[in-house]
Each structure stands twice: as structure tokens, then as C-alpha cells.
Amino acid sequence: MPGLDFNALLQAEGVDPRGVVVLRHRPYEPELRKVFPWLIAERRELFDAYQRTHGKPVESSVARATHVASFFGHEAGRALFVGLYRVAGSTRISRDDYWGMPEHQTLADFGMIGLTKREGCLLFDLKPLVAMAEWSGRLVCRWPGLERAWRRWAGKNVFPVHAIAEESLLVASMPAWQNLLLDWRQLQVMPASWKAALRQWRGVYYIRDRASGKGYVGSAYGLDNLLGRWLNYASSGHGGNKLLRGIDPAGFEFSILQLVAPDMPMDDVIALERSWKLRLHTLEPDGLNRN
């Protein structure tokens, strides 16, 4: 989009760029960064909770701003627009208040370190605006200056529009089933399009415990197929399997060994499952299958 700048889009919506703090979010925690675009796309309440608190320098800027323009650092030198928020005030909270918030507890499960060294912080009331909402996940701007400086005042910088995608860039296309590898945290925030595919697939799957190196083979058929089985693990951590109980599910990796026809009889699917258990040596004590 030659010549088009993000500030021009703000002005078209009647927002003065001089009062807008632009934030380019890219979590430094590896596990959180891995699922962050999915949180934006599928669990926006978690993203909104994430950006309501900041370190002291950014906190000071947001406290003086009228609006926050949120972006995601999806690639080097670029920023993907998430949304525009009005700063409606703030409240000082303690560290206990911070960790008492269910959203922060969930984000911690996804790897967020959060508030540890400070005794408290400001909790901002950020009101999402309808303005520019149609660009969320689609508008890509160039990021001025050093990338490690992820806070900018809109009125003092230029954010050239690099591209406007037809579809959201927050969710990549699902890999071929042979290349699909998900960890336990990712199961909980899978994009809707990925869930739809897994709901159609039935077959034999593999769970690897990274800590021990041992594996578990299971099969999925019937209602919701692979999706139903994997969401069961996402919810319980063990899916009802005795040898998986007591193991930290955060170390589990999920993949597909074999897909089968939707009309394959259940007994044939179970026979395939047994074959994979023998070939991969997942029966106890070598693996995590009891039988």
C-alpha cells in the first residue's frame, strides 16, 4: 500500500495520533510466544488481560495515553494489527491481586512469567473499539527503529502500511497430518479451523512424554474423532489412561501415526492401534500403554 500510513488510518477514525501509544507485542517467554497468535485469535480475553499490565516504562506511557494501538510482532521489521483500545483509566493492584486474576493464572499455564519482582502495578481499563476492527489480523505495518523498543508514540513516528491480507495472518494453515505436532498447551487453544479438520479425522495417534522419552499409542473413532480424544487430554491431562496420571502433561507431544477411513469398523481400528503399540514398544514397562 504505497504512501499509506497507520496514522492516516487513525485520523480517518477521528483519533489523534499524538495520544496513541503503539505496542508491538512479542512475548519473550518461548512457550507463550508459540501460542500467542492463537490466543489473540481464539482467546481474546486472555490477550486483553495480558496487555492490561506493563513494566514501569510502558506503564508510564499508557497512563498518559488516550488510546493504545496493539500489534503483534509476527515477523522481523513488521507488526500485525490486533486492535485499537481507549484508555479508560487504571487501578493500582498488588502482586496478590495480579495473580488472583483467573486470566493471569491461565496465562501462567501458557508460560507467562508475569509480575514477580514488583510489589504491585497499574491495571489499565482498556476498552476495545469497533474502529478499525476489520483490519485485525490483516493489517501489516513496518515497525520503525529498533525492534527491541516495542513501544512507540504514534504521533512521533511513521508506520508505513506494508500489506493488507485477505485473511487473518494470526492462524497459519494447518500442516499435513504427517507433519502435525502439538504440545499439550497448544491443544487448549487450537484454531477453530484446525479443530474442524481433527473432528473429521479418525485413526491412531501417539503421545510422547518429553521428560521420560516414553510413548503412548491410542486410537480415535466415533464422536468428534481425533478432536474429541485430544480435547479430553487437554481438559484432564491424562485422558483417563492410568500410566499417564501423575505425569506433568505440559511435557506431552501429540502426533498422528495413521489416518483411517471414516467407515472403518471399530475392531479394525483397535487392531491397528495394537500393531502400532508393538512396533513402537509402548507397552509397559518400555512405554506408557498398560495393555
N, C-alpha and C positions, 0 to 999 in steps of 0.2 A: 504494500500500500504506500507508494512513493509520496512523501510530503505529509502524510497524516501522522499526527502526534497524539499521545494519550491525553495531554492537557486540553487539546481541542475537543475531545470527546467529553471531558469533564465540563467544559464551558458550554457545550451544547445541551447539557443537562442542567445548566444553571448553577453549577458547583464551581466556586472559586478555587483554582489550583493552589493558591497561596496558603490555604488552610488544610490541605490534604497531605497526610503522611502516606507515602507509598512503601509497603513492606513486601519484600521478596522472601517468602518462607522457604526454607530448605533445612529441615531438622538435621542436626549433627549426629544424633543417635542413629546408628546404622539400621537397627530393626524398625524404628519408627519411620525413617526415611523411605524404607522399602514399601511400606503400606500407605504412606502419606497421601498420594494421589487418590487412592481408593477411599480413604477417609473423607477427603473433600467431596468425592463424587457420591458416595453411598452413606456416609455418616456425617453429614454437615454439622450436626450438633457437637460432634467431637472437635472438628476443626474450629468452630466458633469458640468453643471453650479454650482451645489451645491458644488462640490469639487474644484472649481477653487479659492475659498477664504477660509481662515482659521484664527483661533485665532493666536496670536503672536508666541507662542512656535512652533506650527506646521508650521506656515508661514515661520519661520526661517529655519526649516529643509528642507522644499520643495524648498526654494530658493537656497539651497546648493546641491540639489539632481540632478542627471541626469535623473532619472525615478521615477514615482510613480506607485506602485502596489496597486490597490484598491480592498478591500474586504468589505463584508457586514457581520456584526455580527449577524448571523441568529439564533444562539443558544449559550448557555454558553460554553466558552472554545473553541469555533470553529469559523472559519472565512471562508466565502464563496467567492471565487474569482470572481471579476467583470471584471477587465481588467488591462492591462499594458499601461502606458502612458509615453511619453517622455516629459520632462520639456523643453519647447522651449523658456522660458523667462517669464517676468512678467511686469505688468504696475501698477503704483500706481494710485488708484482711490479714489474719495471722497465718503462720505456716500450718497450724492445725486446721484452720478454716479452708485453706487451699487444698490440703489433702483429704478433707472431708467431702469435697465435691465428687459425686459419682463419676462425672466425666473425666476428672483428673485421675481417678483410680483406674478407669478403663484405659486412658492414655498411658499410664504407667505400665499396664499389662502389655502394651504395644512397644514398650521400650523407652518412654519419655522419662528423663531424669527429673525435670521439674524443679520446684523450689526446694533447695536443700541448705544453702549457706545463709540466706537472709531470713530474718525473723518474720517478715511479712512483705506484702507488696500491694499495689493497686489492682483492683479487679474492675476492668472497664465494662461499661454498658455499651455494647456496640450493636446498633440497630441496622440489620441488613436492609438495603434499599432496592426497590424494584428497578431503579435507574441502572441501565447497562447490564441487567441480569442476563439478557440474551447473549452477551459476549462471554459469559462464564465458561471456562474450559476451552474457549475457541480463540480468544484474542491473544496474540503473542506480540510482546513489545521487546525492543532491545533494552538492555539494562546498562545505564551509564556508569562509567568509572569501574572501580574495583568491585568484584563480586562479593568479597567478604564483608563489605559495607552494605548490608541488606536493608537499610532504612534511608529513604530519600524524601525530601520535601518536593512535592510536585512542581510548585511554582519556581523553584530554583534549578530545575533540571529539565532535560528533554528526553522523552521516552518514545522514540520513533516506533510506529506500528510496523512490525515485521510481516505479519500474516494474520489472516482470519480464516480459521479452519472451518470446513463444512460440518464436521462432527467434533464432539468433545475429545480433546487430547489427553484427558485425565485417565482414560481407560484404554489401554493398548488392546489390540486384537488378541484373542485367546490363542495360545500356541497349539500346534497339532497335539493330539492326545499323547503321542510318544514322547513329546518334549515337555509335557506339563509336570512341573514340580512345585508344590506348595508346602509352606510350613503351617504349623497349627494356627498361628496368629492370622495368617492370610485367609484361612478358611472362614474366619469370622467376619471378614469384610470383603469377600469376593464381589466383584461387579455383577449386576443383575444379568448381563449378557452371558457371563461365564456360568452362572448358576443355571441359566436356561439350557445351555449345552450339556452340563453334567446331569441335568434332570432327564435328558434323552438317552444318556449312555448307561449301559449295564455291562458288567464284566468283572475282571479280577484286578484288585488293587494291592499296593504294597505300602506299608508304613515302616519307615526306618527310624530307630532311636539313635540320634547322633551321639549321645553320651556313651552308649554301650556298643554301638555298631550293629546291634541285633535288629532283625526284621520281623514283620508280621504280615501275613497274607490273608486277605479277606475277599469276599465276593459281594456284589451288589446286584439286586434284581427286584422287580416288583415296584411298589410305590416310590416315586422320585429317584429310583435307581441310585447312581453314584452320589448324586447330590444328597439324597436322604441319609445315606450312610455317613458321608463326610460331615454333614451338619450335626449328626449325632456326636461325632468325635469333637467337633467344635464346641458343642454345648457341655458335654460331660468330661471330655479329656481322655476317656478310655473306651467309649462305645459299648460298655458292658463286658469287655473282654478282661478276664481275671489277671492275666500276666501284664496287662498294660496299666492296671490300677497301681497307684503308688509311684509311677514314673512321671516326672515332670513333662507334661505334653508340649511345653514350649520347645522341646528338642525334637519333636516328631516332624518328619518329612513325608509327604503323600505323593504317590505317583500311580500311574495306571500300567499294569502289566499286559492286559489283553482286553479288548472290547469284544463283545459277542452280539449276535443278532437279537433284536428285541423280542423275538418269539422263541428263543432257545429255552427248552424246558429247564426248570429249576434244578433237577437232578444232574443234568449235563453241565450246568454252570458250577455246581458244587464239585463235580468230578474234575473240572479244570482247575478249580481252586486247590484241590488236593494235590494235583500234579505239580502246581507251582510251589506248594509248600515243600514237596520232596526235592524238587530241583534247586530251590534256594536255601534249603536246610533251615527252615524257620520253625520247625517243631522243637519244643523244649528238650534238652537244655541249650541247644545251639541257637534257638530263636525264641520268639515270643508267642508262638501258637501252642496252645495246650493240646490240641488234637487236630 
